[in-house]
Amino acid sequence: MKPIKIYTNEVSIINNLKELNMEVVNKFPETKEEVTKIKEEYANILYSIDLALMDDKKSK
């Protein structure tokens, strides 16, 4: 099992953590199947979301 996967839409976090070789993704899982698969592969999942960077459709 991999230690951690980080989801964020904050560019500064993406840039800083990629330098540390951490897996950082800016596309969030959209289906229950995606979430289930991620939970099976990673011990920890971190979401850091700046709502101001999301459009109205995504934040509802």
All heavy atoms as TSV, in Angstrom:
chain	resi	resn	atom	element	x	y	z
A	1	MET	N	N	0.849	-1.178	0.000
A	1	MET	CA	C	0.000	0.000	0.000
A	1	MET	C	C	0.894	1.241	0.000
A	1	MET	O	O	1.865	1.324	0.738
A	1	MET	CB	C	-0.909	-0.012	1.225
A	1	MET	CG	C	-1.860	1.159	1.279
A	1	MET	SD	S	-3.078	1.068	2.603
A	1	MET	CE	C	-4.331	0.090	1.795
A	2	LYS	N	N	0.558	2.198	-0.837
A	2	LYS	CA	C	1.308	3.446	-0.922
A	2	LYS	C	C	0.941	4.344	0.258
A	2	LYS	O	O	-0.165	4.265	0.772
A	2	LYS	CB	C	0.996	4.140	-2.245
A	2	LYS	CG	C	1.366	3.298	-3.464
A	2	LYS	CD	C	0.900	3.957	-4.730
A	2	LYS	CE	C	1.072	3.026	-5.908
A	2	LYS	NZ	N	0.496	3.567	-7.134
A	3	PRO	N	N	1.859	5.199	0.709
A	3	PRO	CA	C	1.608	5.967	1.933
A	3	PRO	C	C	0.555	7.064	1.829
A	3	PRO	O	O	-0.290	7.179	2.708
A	3	PRO	CB	C	2.972	6.559	2.286
A	3	PRO	CG	C	3.753	6.512	1.030
A	3	PRO	CD	C	3.207	5.375	0.216
A	4	ILE	N	N	0.600	7.914	0.787
A	4	ILE	CA	C	-0.322	9.047	0.755
A	4	ILE	C	C	-0.558	9.539	-0.676
A	4	ILE	O	O	0.338	9.509	-1.513
A	4	ILE	CB	C	0.180	10.225	1.628
A	4	ILE	CG1	C	-0.887	11.299	1.778
A	4	ILE	CG2	C	1.472	10.786	1.102
A	4	ILE	CD1	C	-0.615	12.324	2.861
A	5	LYS	N	N	-1.779	9.986	-0.920
A	5	LYS	CA	C	-2.129	10.646	-2.176
A	5	LYS	C	C	-2.813	11.956	-1.801
A	5	LYS	O	O	-3.669	11.978	-0.914
A	5	LYS	CB	C	-3.053	9.789	-3.008
A	5	LYS	CG	C	-3.317	10.355	-4.401
A	5	LYS	CD	C	-3.933	9.321	-5.311
A	5	LYS	CE	C	-3.889	9.773	-6.740
A	5	LYS	NZ	N	-4.268	8.692	-7.649
A	6	ILE	N	N	-2.422	13.036	-2.448
A	6	ILE	CA	C	-2.932	14.354	-2.105
A	6	ILE	C	C	-3.674	14.935	-3.294
A	6	ILE	O	O	-3.144	14.975	-4.406
A	6	ILE	CB	C	-1.773	15.291	-1.701
A	6	ILE	CG1	C	-1.027	14.698	-0.502
A	6	ILE	CG2	C	-2.296	16.699	-1.406
A	6	ILE	CD1	C	0.287	15.379	-0.206
A	7	TYR	N	N	-4.895	15.365	-3.043
A	7	TYR	CA	C	-5.701	16.045	-4.059
A	7	TYR	C	C	-5.807	17.507	-3.673
A	7	TYR	O	O	-6.174	17.823	-2.542
A	7	TYR	CB	C	-7.112	15.456	-4.118
A	7	TYR	CG	C	-7.159	14.085	-4.712
A	7	TYR	CD1	C	-7.082	12.960	-3.917
A	7	TYR	CD2	C	-7.292	13.911	-6.081
A	7	TYR	CE1	C	-7.127	11.688	-4.458
A	7	TYR	CE2	C	-7.337	12.653	-6.644
A	7	TYR	CZ	C	-7.255	11.541	-5.828
A	7	TYR	OH	O	-7.297	10.292	-6.370
A	8	THR	N	N	-5.474	18.392	-4.605
A	8	THR	CA	C	-5.596	19.819	-4.337
A	8	THR	C	C	-5.751	20.587	-5.642
A	8	THR	O	O	-5.349	20.116	-6.691
A	8	THR	CB	C	-4.379	20.366	-3.557
A	8	THR	OG1	O	-4.619	21.719	-3.221
A	8	THR	CG2	C	-3.097	20.248	-4.341
A	9	ASN	N	N	-6.354	21.741	-5.549
A	9	ASN	CA	C	-6.431	22.631	-6.701
A	9	ASN	C	C	-5.568	23.877	-6.478
A	9	ASN	O	O	-5.642	24.828	-7.222
A	9	ASN	CB	C	-7.888	23.020	-7.002
A	9	ASN	CG	C	-8.538	23.779	-5.868
A	9	ASN	OD1	O	-8.047	23.800	-4.748
A	9	ASN	ND2	N	-9.676	24.389	-6.137
A	10	GLU	N	N	-4.742	23.851	-5.443
A	10	GLU	CA	C	-3.873	24.983	-5.127
A	10	GLU	C	C	-2.499	24.769	-5.760
A	10	GLU	O	O	-1.766	23.866	-5.381
A	10	GLU	CB	C	-3.739	25.140	-3.614
A	10	GLU	CG	C	-5.072	25.456	-2.943
A	10	GLU	CD	C	-4.929	25.643	-1.459
A	10	GLU	OE1	O	-4.099	26.483	-1.052
A	10	GLU	OE2	O	-5.638	24.956	-0.714
A	11	VAL	N	N	-2.164	25.593	-6.734
A	11	VAL	CA	C	-0.941	25.433	-7.512
A	11	VAL	C	C	0.300	25.445	-6.616
A	11	VAL	O	O	1.229	24.670	-6.834
A	11	VAL	CB	C	-0.845	26.521	-8.601
A	11	VAL	CG1	C	0.473	26.442	-9.350
A	11	VAL	CG2	C	-2.008	26.398	-9.564
A	12	SER	N	N	0.330	26.295	-5.620
A	12	SER	CA	C	1.516	26.373	-4.759
A	12	SER	C	C	1.752	25.049	-4.024
A	12	SER	O	O	2.894	24.619	-3.872
A	12	SER	CB	C	1.392	27.514	-3.754
A	12	SER	OG	O	0.286	27.303	-2.900
A	13	ILE	N	N	0.697	24.410	-3.588
A	13	ILE	CA	C	0.834	23.110	-2.917
A	13	ILE	C	C	1.324	22.064	-3.917
A	13	ILE	O	O	2.222	21.279	-3.623
A	13	ILE	CB	C	-0.505	22.667	-2.284
A	13	ILE	CG1	C	-0.852	23.574	-1.114
A	13	ILE	CG2	C	-0.432	21.210	-1.833
A	13	ILE	CD1	C	-2.209	23.320	-0.504
A	14	ILE	N	N	0.732	22.058	-5.105
A	14	ILE	CA	C	1.137	21.094	-6.135
A	14	ILE	C	C	2.625	21.238	-6.424
A	14	ILE	O	O	3.370	20.248	-6.418
A	14	ILE	CB	C	0.311	21.299	-7.423
A	14	ILE	CG1	C	-1.153	20.950	-7.169
A	14	ILE	CG2	C	0.878	20.467	-8.563
A	14	ILE	CD1	C	-2.097	21.360	-8.294
A	15	ASN	N	N	3.069	22.446	-6.667
A	15	ASN	CA	C	4.482	22.675	-7.004
A	15	ASN	C	C	5.415	22.294	-5.861
A	15	ASN	O	O	6.447	21.661	-6.078
A	15	ASN	CB	C	4.701	24.125	-7.414
A	15	ASN	CG	C	4.018	24.456	-8.724
A	15	ASN	OD1	O	3.744	23.583	-9.538
A	15	ASN	ND2	N	3.723	25.728	-8.918
A	16	ASN	N	N	5.083	22.666	-4.643
A	16	ASN	CA	C	5.955	22.380	-3.502
A	16	ASN	C	C	6.039	20.889	-3.201
A	16	ASN	O	O	7.118	20.372	-2.916
A	16	ASN	CB	C	5.484	23.130	-2.253
A	16	ASN	CG	C	5.716	24.617	-2.359
A	16	ASN	OD1	O	6.622	25.065	-3.046
A	16	ASN	ND2	N	4.884	25.389	-1.689
A	17	LEU	N	N	4.928	20.195	-3.243
A	17	LEU	CA	C	4.941	18.780	-2.878
A	17	LEU	C	C	5.498	17.897	-3.988
A	17	LEU	O	O	6.091	16.858	-3.706
A	17	LEU	CB	C	3.547	18.318	-2.464
A	17	LEU	CG	C	3.034	18.950	-1.170
A	17	LEU	CD1	C	1.638	18.460	-0.850
A	17	LEU	CD2	C	3.964	18.661	-0.005
A	18	LYS	N	N	5.330	18.294	-5.233
A	18	LYS	CA	C	5.926	17.508	-6.314
A	18	LYS	C	C	7.446	17.524	-6.204
A	18	LYS	O	O	8.104	16.549	-6.551
A	18	LYS	CB	C	5.467	18.024	-7.676
A	18	LYS	CG	C	4.081	17.523	-8.019
A	18	LYS	CD	C	3.745	17.755	-9.466
A	18	LYS	CE	C	2.391	17.113	-9.740
A	18	LYS	NZ	N	1.963	17.283	-11.120
A	19	GLU	N	N	8.008	18.609	-5.695
A	19	GLU	CA	C	9.453	18.674	-5.487
A	19	GLU	C	C	9.895	17.649	-4.436
A	19	GLU	O	O	11.037	17.203	-4.443
A	19	GLU	CB	C	9.869	20.077	-5.045
A	19	GLU	CG	C	9.732	21.115	-6.142
A	19	GLU	CD	C	10.069	22.512	-5.674
A	19	GLU	OE1	O	10.583	22.668	-4.543
A	19	GLU	OE2	O	9.813	23.456	-6.434
A	20	LEU	N	N	8.999	17.273	-3.551
A	20	LEU	CA	C	9.317	16.292	-2.511
A	20	LEU	C	C	8.950	14.870	-2.941
A	20	LEU	O	O	8.956	13.952	-2.140
A	20	LEU	CB	C	8.552	16.629	-1.218
A	20	LEU	CG	C	8.867	17.984	-0.591
A	20	LEU	CD1	C	7.951	18.233	0.596
A	20	LEU	CD2	C	10.328	18.038	-0.168
A	21	ASN	N	N	8.625	14.702	-4.218
A	21	ASN	CA	C	8.247	13.404	-4.782
A	21	ASN	C	C	7.016	12.796	-4.129
A	21	ASN	O	O	6.922	11.589	-3.947
A	21	ASN	CB	C	9.421	12.421	-4.716
A	21	ASN	CG	C	10.553	12.847	-5.612
A	21	ASN	OD1	O	10.323	13.362	-6.699
A	21	ASN	ND2	N	11.772	12.651	-5.156
A	22	MET	N	N	6.072	13.618	-3.749
A	22	MET	CA	C	4.801	13.131	-3.229
A	22	MET	C	C	3.795	13.131	-4.367
A	22	MET	O	O	3.885	13.955	-5.276
A	22	MET	CB	C	4.303	14.012	-2.084
A	22	MET	CG	C	5.240	14.027	-0.904
A	22	MET	SD	S	4.548	14.965	0.463
A	22	MET	CE	C	3.529	13.726	1.193
A	23	GLU	N	N	2.860	12.210	-4.339
A	23	GLU	CA	C	1.868	12.160	-5.399
A	23	GLU	C	C	0.786	13.192	-5.136
A	23	GLU	O	O	0.045	13.113	-4.165
A	23	GLU	CB	C	1.248	10.776	-5.515
A	23	GLU	CG	C	0.262	10.724	-6.657
A	23	GLU	CD	C	0.034	9.345	-7.211
A	23	GLU	OE1	O	0.570	8.380	-6.659
A	23	GLU	OE2	O	-0.698	9.261	-8.187
A	24	VAL	N	N	0.738	14.192	-6.007
A	24	VAL	CA	C	-0.221	15.279	-5.883
A	24	VAL	C	C	-1.028	15.327	-7.171
A	24	VAL	O	O	-0.472	15.330	-8.262
A	24	VAL	CB	C	0.491	16.627	-5.660
A	24	VAL	CG1	C	-0.524	17.737	-5.450
A	24	VAL	CG2	C	1.438	16.544	-4.483
A	25	VAL	N	N	-2.348	15.375	-7.040
A	25	VAL	CA	C	-3.231	15.342	-8.197
A	25	VAL	C	C	-4.197	16.515	-8.120
A	25	VAL	O	O	-4.703	16.840	-7.054
A	25	VAL	CB	C	-4.028	14.015	-8.222
A	25	VAL	CG1	C	-4.919	13.933	-9.424
A	25	VAL	CG2	C	-3.091	12.819	-8.169
A	26	ASN	N	N	-4.458	17.163	-9.260
A	26	ASN	CA	C	-5.398	18.281	-9.230
A	26	ASN	C	C	-6.746	17.914	-9.844
A	26	ASN	O	O	-7.621	18.751	-9.950
A	26	ASN	CB	C	-4.805	19.521	-9.913
A	26	ASN	CG	C	-4.597	19.330	-11.404
A	26	ASN	OD1	O	-4.730	18.235	-11.916
A	26	ASN	ND2	N	-4.251	20.394	-12.077
A	27	LYS	N	N	-6.949	16.659	-10.232
A	27	LYS	CA	C	-8.252	16.198	-10.707
A	27	LYS	C	C	-8.844	15.301	-9.624
A	27	LYS	O	O	-8.282	14.259	-9.294
A	27	LYS	CB	C	-8.111	15.413	-12.013
A	27	LYS	CG	C	-9.439	14.953	-12.567
A	27	LYS	CD	C	-9.247	14.129	-13.838
A	27	LYS	CE	C	-10.566	13.683	-14.406
A	27	LYS	NZ	N	-11.282	12.716	-13.579
A	28	PHE	N	N	-9.947	15.718	-9.064
A	28	PHE	CA	C	-10.547	14.992	-7.960
A	28	PHE	C	C	-11.318	13.774	-8.466
A	28	PHE	O	O	-11.847	13.785	-9.570
A	28	PHE	CB	C	-11.489	15.911	-7.174
A	28	PHE	CG	C	-10.783	17.111	-6.621
A	28	PHE	CD1	C	-10.903	18.341	-7.239
A	28	PHE	CD2	C	-9.963	17.007	-5.518
A	28	PHE	CE1	C	-10.243	19.455	-6.746
A	28	PHE	CE2	C	-9.301	18.104	-5.019
A	28	PHE	CZ	C	-9.435	19.338	-5.633
A	29	PRO	N	N	-11.399	12.697	-7.663
A	29	PRO	CA	C	-12.172	11.527	-8.078
A	29	PRO	C	C	-13.645	11.894	-8.231
A	29	PRO	O	O	-14.180	12.682	-7.450
A	29	PRO	CB	C	-11.962	10.529	-6.942
A	29	PRO	CG	C	-11.464	11.309	-5.796
A	29	PRO	CD	C	-10.828	12.545	-6.335
A	30	GLU	N	N	-14.290	11.331	-9.243
A	30	GLU	CA	C	-15.672	11.710	-9.541
A	30	GLU	C	C	-16.695	10.618	-9.270
A	30	GLU	O	O	-17.882	10.906	-9.170
A	30	GLU	CB	C	-15.759	12.159	-11.001
A	30	GLU	CG	C	-14.929	13.399	-11.280
A	30	GLU	CD	C	-14.982	13.830	-12.736
A	30	GLU	OE1	O	-15.726	13.210	-13.519
A	30	GLU	OE2	O	-14.279	14.790	-13.083
A	31	THR	N	N	-16.252	9.378	-9.168
A	31	THR	CA	C	-17.205	8.284	-8.963
A	31	THR	C	C	-16.859	7.503	-7.704
A	31	THR	O	O	-15.725	7.556	-7.207
A	31	THR	CB	C	-17.196	7.305	-10.157
A	31	THR	OG1	O	-15.905	6.662	-10.210
A	31	THR	CG2	C	-17.483	8.020	-11.467
A	32	LYS	N	N	-17.834	6.765	-7.218
A	32	LYS	CA	C	-17.630	5.934	-6.031
A	32	LYS	C	C	-16.555	4.882	-6.302
A	32	LYS	O	O	-15.752	4.560	-5.424
A	32	LYS	CB	C	-18.949	5.256	-5.648
A	32	LYS	CG	C	-18.864	4.440	-4.399
A	32	LYS	CD	C	-20.204	3.826	-4.042
A	32	LYS	CE	C	-20.083	2.991	-2.790
A	32	LYS	NZ	N	-21.369	2.386	-2.414
A	33	GLU	N	N	-16.523	4.366	-7.521
A	33	GLU	CA	C	-15.533	3.359	-7.885
A	33	GLU	C	C	-14.107	3.914	-7.807
A	33	GLU	O	O	-13.189	3.246	-7.346
A	33	GLU	CB	C	-15.809	2.808	-9.288
A	33	GLU	CG	C	-17.058	1.966	-9.389
A	33	GLU	CD	C	-18.357	2.773	-9.444
A	33	GLU	OE1	O	-18.336	3.978	-9.784
A	33	GLU	OE2	O	-19.413	2.194	-9.114
A	34	GLU	N	N	-13.929	5.157	-8.279
A	34	GLU	CA	C	-12.617	5.803	-8.201
A	34	GLU	C	C	-12.175	5.959	-6.745
A	34	GLU	O	O	-11.037	5.677	-6.405
A	34	GLU	CB	C	-12.643	7.179	-8.861
A	34	GLU	CG	C	-12.676	7.163	-10.368
A	34	GLU	CD	C	-12.704	8.565	-10.930
A	34	GLU	OE1	O	-13.789	9.187	-10.898
A	34	GLU	OE2	O	-11.656	9.041	-11.392
A	35	VAL	N	N	-13.087	6.410	-5.904
A	35	VAL	CA	C	-12.775	6.607	-4.485
A	35	VAL	C	C	-12.428	5.274	-3.830
A	35	VAL	O	O	-11.453	5.170	-3.081
A	35	VAL	CB	C	-13.947	7.296	-3.752
A	35	VAL	CG1	C	-13.694	7.337	-2.252
A	35	VAL	CG2	C	-14.170	8.695	-4.302
A	36	THR	N	N	-13.189	4.228	-4.131
A	36	THR	CA	C	-12.939	2.902	-3.557
A	36	THR	C	C	-11.559	2.391	-3.961
A	36	THR	O	O	-10.798	1.887	-3.122
A	36	THR	CB	C	-14.025	1.907	-4.007
A	36	THR	OG1	O	-15.289	2.385	-3.563
A	36	THR	CG2	C	-13.777	0.529	-3.435
A	37	LYS	N	N	-11.212	2.547	-5.230
A	37	LYS	CA	C	-9.907	2.092	-5.711
A	37	LYS	C	C	-8.770	2.839	-5.025
A	37	LYS	O	O	-7.764	2.245	-4.619
A	37	LYS	CB	C	-9.815	2.276	-7.224
A	37	LYS	CG	C	-8.530	1.760	-7.804
A	37	LYS	CD	C	-8.494	1.907	-9.307
A	37	LYS	CE	C	-7.155	1.410	-9.830
A	37	LYS	NZ	N	-6.945	1.679	-11.219
A	38	ILE	N	N	-8.939	4.154	-4.868
A	38	ILE	CA	C	-7.914	4.966	-4.205
A	38	ILE	C	C	-7.751	4.524	-2.752
A	38	ILE	O	O	-6.636	4.403	-2.255
A	38	ILE	CB	C	-8.269	6.460	-4.293
A	38	ILE	CG1	C	-8.217	6.917	-5.746
A	38	ILE	CG2	C	-7.329	7.306	-3.446
A	38	ILE	CD1	C	-8.951	8.220	-6.008
A	39	LYS	N	N	-8.855	4.270	-2.071
A	39	LYS	CA	C	-8.793	3.833	-0.668
A	39	LYS	C	C	-8.075	2.500	-0.528
A	39	LYS	O	O	-7.437	2.238	0.485
A	39	LYS	CB	C	-10.202	3.732	-0.079
A	39	LYS	CG	C	-10.833	5.068	0.211
A	39	LYS	CD	C	-12.212	4.889	0.820
A	39	LYS	CE	C	-12.858	6.206	1.158
A	39	LYS	NZ	N	-14.221	6.028	1.723
A	40	GLU	N	N	-8.177	1.650	-1.548
A	40	GLU	CA	C	-7.491	0.359	-1.521
A	40	GLU	C	C	-5.990	0.500	-1.770
A	40	GLU	O	O	-5.203	-0.297	-1.290
A	40	GLU	CB	C	-8.092	-0.580	-2.575
A	40	GLU	CG	C	-9.502	-1.017	-2.250
A	40	GLU	CD	C	-10.166	-1.773	-3.401
A	40	GLU	OE1	O	-9.565	-1.874	-4.500
A	40	GLU	OE2	O	-11.290	-2.252	-3.200
A	41	GLU	N	N	-5.596	1.525	-2.522
A	41	GLU	CA	C	-4.203	1.695	-2.913
A	41	GLU	C	C	-3.385	2.549	-1.947
A	41	GLU	O	O	-2.163	2.417	-1.897
A	41	GLU	CB	C	-4.118	2.327	-4.305
A	41	GLU	CG	C	-4.629	1.441	-5.409
A	41	GLU	CD	C	-4.557	2.101	-6.780
A	41	GLU	OE1	O	-3.998	3.219	-6.902
A	41	GLU	OE2	O	-5.071	1.498	-7.728
A	42	TYR	N	N	-4.034	3.445	-1.202
A	42	TYR	CA	C	-3.314	4.407	-0.363
A	42	TYR	C	C	-3.753	4.321	1.094
A	42	TYR	O	O	-4.937	4.200	1.389
A	42	TYR	CB	C	-3.541	5.837	-0.872
A	42	TYR	CG	C	-2.876	6.091	-2.200
A	42	TYR	CD1	C	-3.530	5.790	-3.387
A	42	TYR	CD2	C	-1.587	6.600	-2.259
A	42	TYR	CE1	C	-2.910	5.994	-4.613
A	42	TYR	CE2	C	-0.958	6.812	-3.472
A	42	TYR	CZ	C	-1.626	6.507	-4.649
A	42	TYR	OH	O	-1.015	6.701	-5.858
A	43	ALA	N	N	-2.771	4.426	1.982
A	43	ALA	CA	C	-3.060	4.414	3.417
A	43	ALA	C	C	-3.721	5.714	3.853
A	43	ALA	O	O	-4.553	5.726	4.754
A	43	ALA	CB	C	-1.777	4.196	4.210
A	44	ASN	N	N	-3.351	6.828	3.208
A	44	ASN	CA	C	-3.876	8.141	3.565
A	44	ASN	C	C	-4.233	8.917	2.311
A	44	ASN	O	O	-3.504	8.882	1.322
A	44	ASN	CB	C	-2.826	8.952	4.346
A	44	ASN	CG	C	-2.416	8.256	5.612
A	44	ASN	OD1	O	-3.155	8.222	6.571
A	44	ASN	ND2	N	-1.231	7.676	5.603
A	45	ILE	N	N	-5.329	9.633	2.374
A	45	ILE	CA	C	-5.757	10.487	1.271
A	45	ILE	C	C	-6.040	11.865	1.856
A	45	ILE	O	O	-6.783	11.997	2.823
A	45	ILE	CB	C	-7.030	9.937	0.597
A	45	ILE	CG1	C	-6.794	8.516	0.106
A	45	ILE	CG2	C	-7.455	10.844	-0.557
A	45	ILE	CD1	C	-8.063	7.787	-0.269
A	46	LEU	N	N	-5.437	12.881	1.287
A	46	LEU	CA	C	-5.596	14.240	1.781
A	46	LEU	C	C	-6.221	15.104	0.690
A	46	LEU	O	O	-5.772	15.094	-0.453
A	46	LEU	CB	C	-4.233	14.821	2.178
A	46	LEU	CG	C	-4.212	16.286	2.590
A	46	LEU	CD1	C	-4.969	16.488	3.896
A	46	LEU	CD2	C	-2.794	16.794	2.714
A	47	TYR	N	N	-7.256	15.815	1.050
A	47	TYR	CA	C	-7.889	16.763	0.139
A	47	TYR	C	C	-7.640	18.161	0.684
A	47	TYR	O	O	-7.951	18.442	1.830
A	47	TYR	CB	C	-9.403	16.537	0.061
A	47	TYR	CG	C	-9.792	15.205	-0.519
A	47	TYR	CD1	C	-9.962	14.093	0.289
A	47	TYR	CD2	C	-10.007	15.060	-1.882
A	47	TYR	CE1	C	-10.333	12.866	-0.248
A	47	TYR	CE2	C	-10.380	13.848	-2.428
A	47	TYR	CZ	C	-10.539	12.749	-1.601
A	47	TYR	OH	O	-10.892	11.547	-2.132
A	48	SER	N	N	-7.085	19.038	-0.140
A	48	SER	CA	C	-6.884	20.433	0.229
A	48	SER	C	C	-7.499	21.264	-0.882
A	48	SER	O	O	-6.923	21.400	-1.959
A	48	SER	CB	C	-5.401	20.750	0.371
A	48	SER	OG	O	-5.231	22.110	0.651
A	49	ILE	N	N	-8.678	21.809	-0.629
A	49	ILE	CA	C	-9.447	22.453	-1.682
A	49	ILE	C	C	-9.656	23.928	-1.363
A	49	ILE	O	O	-10.153	24.281	-0.303
A	49	ILE	CB	C	-10.819	21.762	-1.854
A	49	ILE	CG1	C	-10.606	20.281	-2.149
A	49	ILE	CG2	C	-11.632	22.437	-2.945
A	49	ILE	CD1	C	-11.852	19.450	-2.019
A	50	ASP	N	N	-9.259	24.776	-2.295
A	50	ASP	CA	C	-9.534	26.204	-2.200
A	50	ASP	C	C	-10.811	26.460	-2.992
A	50	ASP	O	O	-10.799	26.461	-4.223
A	50	ASP	CB	C	-8.371	27.012	-2.768
A	50	ASP	CG	C	-8.572	28.508	-2.607
A	50	ASP	OD1	O	-9.713	28.938	-2.322
A	50	ASP	OD2	O	-7.593	29.251	-2.775
A	51	LEU	N	N	-11.928	26.644	-2.300
A	51	LEU	CA	C	-13.212	26.803	-2.969
A	51	LEU	C	C	-13.255	28.028	-3.871
A	51	LEU	O	O	-13.991	28.055	-4.862
A	51	LEU	CB	C	-14.343	26.850	-1.943
A	51	LEU	CG	C	-14.583	25.562	-1.169
A	51	LEU	CD1	C	-15.695	25.755	-0.152
A	51	LEU	CD2	C	-14.925	24.410	-2.102
A	52	ALA	N	N	-12.453	29.026	-3.568
A	52	ALA	CA	C	-12.433	30.222	-4.418
A	52	ALA	C	C	-11.900	29.920	-5.820
A	52	ALA	O	O	-12.187	30.641	-6.763
A	52	ALA	CB	C	-11.585	31.301	-3.762
A	53	LEU	N	N	-11.148	28.829	-5.948
A	53	LEU	CA	C	-10.595	28.458	-7.248
A	53	LEU	C	C	-11.520	27.545	-8.045
A	53	LEU	O	O	-11.244	27.223	-9.194
A	53	LEU	CB	C	-9.242	27.751	-7.070
A	53	LEU	CG	C	-8.154	28.608	-6.462
A	53	LEU	CD1	C	-6.904	27.755	-6.209
A	53	LEU	CD2	C	-7.820	29.773	-7.359
A	54	MET	N	N	-12.619	27.130	-7.427
A	54	MET	CA	C	-13.559	26.250	-8.119
A	54	MET	C	C	-14.696	27.075	-8.723
A	54	MET	O	O	-15.094	28.082	-8.158
A	54	MET	CB	C	-14.137	25.225	-7.156
A	54	MET	CG	C	-13.065	24.303	-6.593
A	54	MET	SD	S	-13.732	23.043	-5.512
A	54	MET	CE	C	-14.399	21.918	-6.719
A	55	ASP	N	N	-15.191	26.623	-9.852
A	55	ASP	CA	C	-16.323	27.327	-10.435
A	55	ASP	C	C	-17.607	26.909	-9.722
A	55	ASP	O	O	-17.622	25.971	-8.934
A	55	ASP	CB	C	-16.423	27.108	-11.950
A	55	ASP	CG	C	-16.613	25.653	-12.334
A	55	ASP	OD1	O	-17.262	24.907	-11.563
A	55	ASP	OD2	O	-16.161	25.276	-13.419
A	56	ASP	N	N	-18.715	27.614	-9.967
A	56	ASP	CA	C	-19.980	27.350	-9.278
A	56	ASP	C	C	-20.455	25.921	-9.452
A	56	ASP	O	O	-20.960	25.305	-8.529
A	56	ASP	CB	C	-21.074	28.307	-9.749
A	56	ASP	CG	C	-20.858	29.717	-9.257
A	56	ASP	OD1	O	-20.174	29.872	-8.232
A	56	ASP	OD2	O	-21.356	30.657	-9.887
A	57	LYS	N	N	-20.304	25.363	-10.626
A	57	LYS	CA	C	-20.759	24.003	-10.897
A	57	LYS	C	C	-20.051	22.984	-10.020
A	57	LYS	O	O	-20.653	22.094	-9.458
A	57	LYS	CB	C	-20.533	23.658	-12.370
A	57	LYS	CG	C	-21.013	22.300	-12.764
A	57	LYS	CD	C	-20.751	22.041	-14.247
A	57	LYS	CE	C	-21.117	20.628	-14.624
A	57	LYS	NZ	N	-20.754	20.319	-16.003
A	58	LYS	N	N	-18.724	23.121	-9.876
A	58	LYS	CA	C	-17.935	22.157	-9.103
A	58	LYS	C	C	-18.153	22.300	-7.607
A	58	LYS	O	O	-18.000	21.353	-6.866
A	58	LYS	CB	C	-16.466	22.321	-9.419
A	58	LYS	CG	C	-16.093	21.872	-10.809
A	58	LYS	CD	C	-14.617	22.065	-11.039
A	58	LYS	CE	C	-14.224	21.707	-12.452
A	58	LYS	NZ	N	-12.810	21.996	-12.708
A	59	SER	N	N	-18.482	23.474	-7.132
A	59	SER	CA	C	-18.565	23.686	-5.686
A	59	SER	C	C	-19.958	23.424	-5.122
A	59	SER	O	O	-20.174	23.574	-3.946
A	59	SER	CB	C	-18.119	25.104	-5.340
A	59	SER	OG	O	-18.966	26.051	-5.950
A	60	LYS	N	N	-20.898	23.035	-5.954
A	60	LYS	CA	C	-22.258	22.758	-5.461
A	60	LYS	C	C	-22.444	21.304	-5.150
A	60	LYS	O	O	-21.799	20.451	-5.616
A	60	LYS	CB	C	-23.287	23.206	-6.489
A	60	LYS	CG	C	-23.372	24.714	-6.582
A	60	LYS	CD	C	-24.427	25.141	-7.553
A	60	LYS	CE	C	-24.438	26.668	-7.613
A	60	LYS	NZ	N	-25.386	27.176	-8.543
